Amino acid sequence: MLRRKPTRLELKMDDTEEFESIKKELESRKRQRDEVSVASGAGPAAVGGEGGGASDDGPRPSRTELAHERIGYKPNPKPTTLPAMFGNLQF
């Protein structure tokens, strides 16, 4: 097996400045979302968190229902009556 020398990554001053500016921008966006959600009287989930749209008036599906929908599982109960199991047997 051939080995290569370890890659060396250097962190430059420009990289740290760019990181700090992006971090401040994301924090300001988050702060604005929180202020809007507090002003409207809604929780943080209504502004774009988990759970979908902000104006959903219907009942929320349970966690297992969301998982079933995500993976495509559609449980259908199997009938336990004899005609349903064997079909219509006519002689």
C-alpha positions in Angstrom: 0.0 0.0 0.0 1.4 3.4 -0.9 1.3 6.1 1.7 1.3 9.8 1.0 2.4 12.6 3.2 -0.3 14.2 5.3 -2.1 17.1 3.8 -1.4 20.4 5.5 -4.2 23.0 5.7 -3.3 26.5 6.6 -5.9 28.9 8.1 -5.5 32.4 6.8 -6.7 35.6 8.3 -9.1 36.1 5.4 -10.7 32.8 6.2 -11.4 33.7 9.8 -12.8 37.1 8.8 -15.1 35.5 6.3 -16.2 33.0 8.9 -17.0 35.7 11.5 -19.0 37.7 9.0 -21.1 34.8 7.9 -21.6 33.8 11.6 -22.8 37.3 12.5 -25.2 37.4 9.5 -26.7 34.0 10.5 -27.2 35.2 14.1 -28.9 38.4 12.9 -31.3 36.4 10.7 -32.1 34.1 13.6 -32.7 37.1 15.9 -35.0 38.7 13.3 -37.0 35.5 13.0 -37.3 35.2 16.8 -38.5 38.8 17.0 -41.1 38.3 14.3 -42.4 35.1 15.9 -42.6 36.8 19.3 -44.4 39.8 17.8 -46.9 37.6 16.0 -47.5 35.5 19.0 -46.4 32.3 17.4 -43.7 29.9 18.6 -40.5 29.3 16.7 -41.9 26.3 15.0 -44.4 28.4 13.1 -41.8 30.5 11.5 -40.0 27.8 9.7 -39.0 25.1 12.2 -40.3 21.6 12.1 -43.9 21.0 11.4 -44.4 22.6 8.0 -46.4 25.7 7.2 -47.2 28.5 9.6 -51.0 28.7 8.9 -51.8 25.0 9.2 -55.2 24.8 10.9 -55.7 21.1 10.6 -54.7 18.5 13.2 -51.0 17.7 13.3 -49.9 14.2 12.5 -48.1 12.2 15.1 -44.5 11.5 15.0 -45.0 7.9 13.9 -47.4 9.0 11.1 -44.8 11.4 9.9 -42.2 8.6 9.8 -44.6 6.3 8.0 -45.4 9.0 5.4 -41.7 9.7 4.9 -40.7 6.1 4.3 -43.9 5.2 2.4 -45.3 2.8 4.9 -49.1 2.4 4.6 -50.4 -0.1 7.1 -53.5 -1.9 6.0 -55.1 -4.3 8.5 -55.6 -7.8 7.2 -59.1 -9.2 7.5 -59.5 -12.2 9.7 -62.7 -13.6 8.3 -62.6 -16.8 6.3 -64.1 -15.5 3.1 -61.7 -12.6 3.1 -58.7 -14.9 3.6 -59.7 -17.6 1.0 -61.9 -15.6 -1.3 -65.3 -16.9 -2.5 -65.0 -20.6 -2.7 -68.0 -22.0 -4.5 -68.4 -25.6 -5.5 
